[in-house]
Amino acid sequence: MAQSFLEGSGLVEPPSVKDYNTPGAFVEALGSPWHQLISDLHDVITRATVAYASSCGLKWLHLPVTTRTITCAPAAGSDAGPVPVSVSGVDSFLVDSMQFALEYGCRTARGGCYAIMPSFRSDSPDATHLGQFTHSEAEIPGDLDDLVRYVEGYVRALAAAVLDGMGDRLAVARGDISHLQRVAGRVGSFEQITYEEAVRLVSDIDGAVTTGENFSGLTRKGENVVMEKVDEIVWVRNFDTMSVPFYHAFADPEGRTAANADLFFGLGEIVGSGERHSSSGELRKSMDMHGVVQSDYEWYIRMRDEAPMKTSGFGMGVDRFLMWVLRHDDIRDIPIISRIDEPKSWPAAVVRP
């Protein structure tokens, strides 16, 4: 029966049901060409990720989905929070990122490591955010420039794999695959600008920059203006240190800017990346600047003394990447099993997977 849905032609859109907690919502999704398209894209992206990472010498690690060390510790430019759980009576958090585990893994799996796993944050879902999302992450030995080269190759490899495996189908289902063709065929590096340059580009646009007491950051509107003025895919590097989390290394001796880079395409930021502090002294300095309780990260600090290593890593929101592939504007339509609008307590009847 499923095959008959795939044989249809014409534009494919998400199911019309937006109340995700109704009995009919998941039934409509079962017969949806949209969700079948996304299911096949999951397979293409996973296979391409494994092939690319393996070709670069990285190793896949099996990692737990609980942690007591969260990456979304306070940062002036972030409102994300952790999701606490109790597992067999042990207080913990669901992972908000595999970054720290992958940094640890770089010391055991020499050459770098990667994973595609769920991440959980207390964000309220909207058109570009999910509280539960799929994260493609990797950590490699080397600095930020090494990582930028890895990510660029990865994004090109994903675009090429989607074109090779589903290009004709997507051209019919979504009407335009030129964005995939341009990125897959891109010769040379993607455009790069500094955060300071980005702010100057958007300074005359109301609502493009958000400011705080000791930091500033680009809004989603600002990210889109940068892409309009620079290129459809562009790196923005070296954000204000206080606008990004404490684990990003310093890009200058004073610690004013961070050795980080976000890759904008599609909706805006889809890849976030950065170089890590190499020494425990620099890490402690950064934690003090951000007001982070050091005892909560004691093992993370000690690791730098016991096994010093320069590493850099990234996280790509797979759901956001799929928004770009499908030229769609609402991330809430991307998961094949939704967690939007679930009742907080156990309902009288469980009406969806």
C-alpha positions as CSV (number, residue, x, y, z in Angstrom):
1,M,0.0,0.0,0.0
2,A,2.8,2.4,0.9
3,Q,4.3,2.1,-2.6
4,S,1.1,3.5,-4.2
5,F,1.6,6.8,-2.3
6,L,5.1,7.2,-3.8
7,E,3.9,6.7,-7.3
8,G,1.8,9.8,-7.4
9,S,3.0,12.9,-9.1
10,G,2.8,16.6,-8.4
11,L,3.7,18.9,-5.5
12,V,3.9,17.3,-2.1
13,E,2.9,19.3,1.0
14,P,2.7,18.4,4.7
15,P,-0.6,17.0,6.0
16,S,-3.2,19.6,6.7
17,V,-3.7,18.6,10.4
18,K,-1.9,21.0,12.6
19,D,-3.4,19.9,16.0
20,Y,-0.7,17.2,16.5
21,N,-2.4,15.8,19.5
22,T,-5.6,14.6,17.8
23,P,-6.2,10.9,16.9
24,G,-6.5,11.8,13.3
25,A,-3.1,13.5,13.1
26,F,-0.9,10.5,13.1
27,V,-3.4,8.6,10.9
28,E,-3.1,11.3,8.2
29,A,0.6,11.2,8.5
30,L,0.6,7.4,7.9
31,G,-0.8,8.0,4.4
32,S,1.2,11.1,3.7
33,P,3.6,11.3,0.7
34,W,5.3,14.2,2.7
35,H,6.3,11.9,5.6
36,Q,7.3,9.1,3.2
37,L,9.6,11.7,1.5
38,I,11.1,12.7,4.8
39,S,11.6,9.0,5.9
40,D,13.6,8.3,2.7
41,L,15.6,11.5,3.2
42,H,16.5,10.3,6.7
43,D,18.1,7.2,5.2
44,V,20.0,9.1,2.5
45,I,21.4,11.6,5.1
46,T,22.4,8.9,7.5
47,R,24.2,6.8,4.8
48,A,25.9,9.9,3.4
49,T,27.0,11.0,6.9
50,V,28.6,7.6,7.6
51,A,30.3,7.5,4.3
52,Y,31.8,11.0,4.5
53,A,32.9,10.8,8.2
54,S,34.5,7.4,7.6
55,S,36.3,8.7,4.5
56,C,37.8,11.4,6.8
57,G,38.9,8.9,9.4
58,L,36.2,9.6,12.0
59,K,34.6,6.8,14.1
60,W,31.0,6.4,15.1
61,L,30.4,6.2,18.9
62,H,27.5,4.7,20.8
63,L,26.7,7.3,23.5
64,P,24.1,7.6,26.3
65,V,21.1,9.9,26.0
66,T,21.5,11.1,29.6
67,T,24.2,13.3,31.1
68,R,25.0,15.4,34.2
69,T,27.0,17.8,32.1
70,I,25.0,20.0,29.9
71,T,26.3,22.2,27.1
72,C,23.5,24.8,27.3
73,A,24.9,26.4,30.5
74,P,24.1,30.1,30.8
75,A,25.1,32.2,27.9
76,A,23.9,35.8,27.4
77,G,22.8,35.0,23.8
78,S,20.9,31.8,24.5
79,D,17.5,31.0,26.2
80,A,17.8,27.2,25.8
81,G,17.7,25.2,29.0
82,P,18.2,21.5,30.0
83,V,15.6,18.9,30.4
84,P,15.9,17.1,33.8
85,V,14.9,13.5,34.2
86,S,15.2,10.7,36.8
87,V,16.4,7.3,35.5
88,S,16.2,4.4,38.0
89,G,16.2,7.0,40.8
90,V,19.3,8.8,39.4
91,D,18.8,12.6,38.8
92,S,20.1,13.5,35.4
93,F,19.4,15.4,32.2
94,L,18.5,14.3,28.7
95,V,21.4,15.3,26.4
96,D,21.1,18.7,24.9
97,S,24.1,17.9,22.7
98,M,26.7,15.1,22.3
99,Q,29.5,17.6,22.2
100,F,31.1,16.9,25.6
101,A,30.8,13.1,25.0
102,L,32.4,13.5,21.6
103,E,35.2,15.7,23.1
104,Y,35.8,12.8,25.5
105,G,35.6,10.4,22.6
106,C,38.3,12.2,20.7
107,R,40.7,11.1,23.4
108,T,39.6,7.4,23.0
109,A,38.8,7.3,19.3
110,R,41.9,9.1,17.9
111,G,41.2,10.8,14.6
112,G,37.8,12.2,15.6
113,C,34.3,10.8,16.2
114,Y,30.7,11.6,15.3
115,A,27.1,10.6,16.0
116,I,23.5,11.4,14.8
117,M,21.4,11.4,18.0
118,P,18.3,13.2,19.5
119,S,18.9,16.3,21.5
120,F,16.5,17.7,24.1
121,R,16.1,21.3,25.2
122,S,13.4,23.3,27.0
123,D,12.9,25.6,24.0
124,S,9.3,26.4,23.1
125,P,8.7,25.0,19.6
126,D,8.1,27.6,16.8
127,A,8.7,27.7,13.0
128,T,12.5,27.2,13.4
129,H,12.9,25.6,16.8
130,L,12.1,22.2,18.2
131,G,12.5,21.1,21.9
132,Q,13.4,17.6,20.7
133,F,15.4,17.4,17.5
134,T,17.9,15.3,15.6
135,H,21.5,16.5,15.8
136,S,24.4,15.5,13.5
137,E,27.6,16.2,15.5
138,A,31.3,15.5,15.1
139,E,34.5,16.4,17.0
140,I,37.9,16.4,15.3
141,P,41.5,17.0,16.3
142,G,42.5,20.4,15.0
143,D,41.5,24.1,15.0
144,L,38.5,26.0,13.7
145,D,39.9,26.2,10.1
146,D,40.2,22.4,10.0
147,L,36.7,22.1,11.2
148,V,35.3,24.6,8.6
149,R,36.9,22.5,5.8
150,Y,35.3,19.4,7.3
151,V,31.9,20.9,7.5
152,E,32.0,22.3,4.0
153,G,32.9,18.9,2.6
154,Y,30.1,17.4,4.7
155,V,27.4,19.8,3.5
156,R,28.5,19.3,-0.1
157,A,28.4,15.6,0.3
158,L,24.9,15.6,1.8
159,A,23.6,17.8,-1.0
160,A,25.2,15.5,-3.6
161,A,23.8,12.4,-1.9
162,V,20.3,13.8,-1.9
163,L,20.5,14.8,-5.5
164,D,21.9,11.3,-6.5
165,G,19.4,9.4,-4.5
166,M,16.2,11.5,-4.7
167,G,16.9,14.4,-7.1
168,D,14.3,13.5,-9.7
169,R,11.7,12.7,-7.1
170,L,12.3,16.0,-5.3
171,A,12.1,18.0,-8.5
172,V,8.6,16.7,-9.0
173,A,7.5,16.8,-5.3
174,R,8.9,20.2,-4.5
175,G,9.4,21.9,-7.8
176,D,13.0,23.2,-7.4
177,I,16.3,21.5,-6.7
178,S,18.6,24.2,-7.9
179,H,19.7,25.1,-4.4
180,L,20.9,21.5,-4.0
181,Q,22.7,21.6,-7.3
182,R,24.5,24.9,-6.5
183,V,25.8,23.6,-3.2
184,A,26.7,20.2,-4.4
185,G,28.6,21.7,-7.3
186,R,30.2,24.5,-5.3
187,V,33.9,24.9,-6.2
188,G,36.1,26.4,-3.5
189,S,35.3,27.5,0.0
190,F,32.0,29.0,1.1
191,E,32.0,32.8,1.8
192,Q,33.2,33.9,5.2
193,I,32.8,37.1,7.2
194,T,33.4,38.0,10.8
195,Y,30.6,38.8,13.2
196,E,31.7,42.5,13.3
197,E,31.4,42.6,9.5
198,A,28.0,41.0,9.6
199,V,26.8,43.6,12.2
200,R,28.0,46.4,9.9
201,L,26.1,44.9,7.0
202,V,22.8,44.8,8.8
203,S,23.2,47.8,11.1
204,D,20.6,49.8,9.1
205,I,17.9,47.1,9.4
206,D,15.5,47.4,12.3
207,G,15.4,44.2,14.4
208,A,18.5,42.5,12.8
209,V,20.7,42.7,15.9
210,T,19.8,42.0,19.5
211,T,21.9,43.6,22.3
212,G,22.5,43.0,25.9
213,E,24.6,44.5,28.7
214,N,27.9,43.0,27.4
215,F,27.1,41.3,24.2
216,S,25.2,41.4,20.9
217,G,23.9,38.8,18.5
218,L,22.2,38.4,15.1
219,T,18.5,37.7,15.1
220,R,16.9,35.3,12.6
221,K,16.1,38.4,10.5
222,G,19.7,39.5,10.7
223,E,20.9,36.1,9.6
224,N,18.7,36.3,6.5
225,V,19.8,39.8,5.6
226,V,23.4,38.6,5.8
227,M,22.6,35.9,3.3
228,E,20.9,38.3,1.0
229,K,23.9,40.7,1.1
230,V,26.7,38.1,1.0
231,D,25.7,34.7,-0.4
232,E,23.0,32.0,0.0
233,I,25.5,30.0,2.1
234,V,27.9,31.9,4.3
235,W,30.0,31.5,7.4
236,V,29.9,34.1,10.2
237,R,32.9,33.8,12.5
238,N,34.1,35.1,15.8
239,F,31.0,36.1,17.7
240,D,31.1,38.1,20.9
241,T,32.5,35.8,23.6
242,M,29.6,36.6,26.0
243,S,27.0,35.7,23.3
244,V,28.1,32.1,22.9
245,P,28.6,29.3,25.5
246,F,31.7,29.1,27.7
247,Y,33.3,26.1,25.9
248,H,34.3,28.1,22.8
249,A,38.0,29.0,22.7
250,F,39.1,32.7,22.6
251,A,39.9,34.1,19.2
252,D,42.0,37.0,20.6
253,P,44.3,37.4,23.6
254,E,41.8,39.5,25.5
255,G,39.0,36.9,25.2
256,R,36.7,39.5,23.5
257,T,35.7,37.2,20.6
258,A,35.2,33.5,20.3
259,A,36.8,31.0,17.9
260,N,33.4,29.9,16.6
261,A,31.6,29.9,13.3
262,D,28.0,29.5,12.3
263,L,27.0,28.4,8.8
264,F,23.9,30.2,7.4
265,F,21.8,28.8,4.6
266,G,18.1,28.2,4.2
267,L,16.4,29.5,7.2
268,G,19.6,31.0,8.7
269,E,21.9,29.1,11.2
270,I,21.9,25.4,10.4
271,V,25.4,24.5,11.6
272,G,27.0,25.8,14.8
273,S,30.7,25.1,15.4
274,G,33.7,26.1,17.3
275,E,37.2,25.4,18.6
276,R,37.5,24.2,22.2
277,H,39.7,25.6,25.0
278,S,42.9,23.6,25.0
279,S,44.0,24.3,28.6
280,S,42.2,24.1,31.8
281,G,43.4,27.6,32.7
282,E,41.7,29.2,29.6
283,L,38.6,27.1,30.3
284,R,38.3,28.3,33.9
285,K,38.8,31.9,32.8
286,S,35.9,31.5,30.3
287,M,33.7,29.8,32.9
288,D,34.3,32.7,35.4
289,M,33.4,35.2,32.6
290,H,30.2,33.4,32.0
291,G,29.3,32.8,35.6
292,V,29.4,29.0,35.2
293,V,29.7,26.9,38.4
294,Q,33.0,25.0,37.9
295,S,32.2,22.1,40.1
296,D,29.4,21.1,37.7
297,Y,32.1,20.6,35.0
298,E,35.0,19.2,37.1
299,W,35.6,16.2,34.9
300,Y,35.5,18.4,31.8
301,I,38.2,20.7,33.3
302,R,40.4,17.8,34.5
303,M,40.3,16.1,31.1
304,R,42.4,19.0,29.8
305,D,45.0,18.4,32.4
306,E,45.1,14.6,32.0
307,A,44.7,14.5,28.2
308,P,45.4,17.9,26.6
309,M,44.3,18.1,23.0
310,K,43.2,20.8,20.6
311,T,39.8,19.8,19.2
312,S,36.9,21.5,17.3
313,G,33.4,20.3,16.7
314,F,30.1,21.1,15.2
315,G,26.4,20.4,15.4
316,M,24.0,20.4,12.5
317,G,20.2,20.4,13.1
318,V,19.1,17.6,10.7
319,D,15.5,18.9,10.8
320,R,16.6,22.4,9.8
321,F,18.7,20.9,7.0
322,L,15.6,19.0,5.8
323,M,13.7,22.3,5.8
324,W,16.4,23.6,3.4
325,V,16.3,20.5,1.2
326,L,12.5,20.7,1.0
327,R,12.3,24.5,0.7
328,H,9.9,24.5,3.6
329,D,9.4,27.2,6.2
330,D,8.0,25.4,9.3
331,I,10.2,22.9,11.2
332,R,7.2,21.5,13.1
333,D,6.2,19.7,9.9
334,I,9.5,17.9,9.6
335,P,9.5,15.1,12.3
336,I,7.8,11.9,11.2
337,I,6.7,11.4,14.8
338,S,5.8,14.7,16.4
339,R,6.3,15.8,20.0
340,I,4.5,19.1,19.6
341,D,1.6,19.9,22.0
342,E,1.8,16.7,24.0
343,P,-0.2,16.9,27.3
344,K,2.1,17.3,30.3
345,S,0.5,14.6,32.3
346,W,-0.6,11.1,31.2
347,P,-3.7,11.5,29.0
348,A,-6.9,9.4,29.3
349,A,-5.9,7.7,26.0
350,V,-2.6,7.7,24.2
351,V,-3.6,8.7,20.7
352,R,-0.3,8.9,18.8
353,P,3.0,7.2,18.7
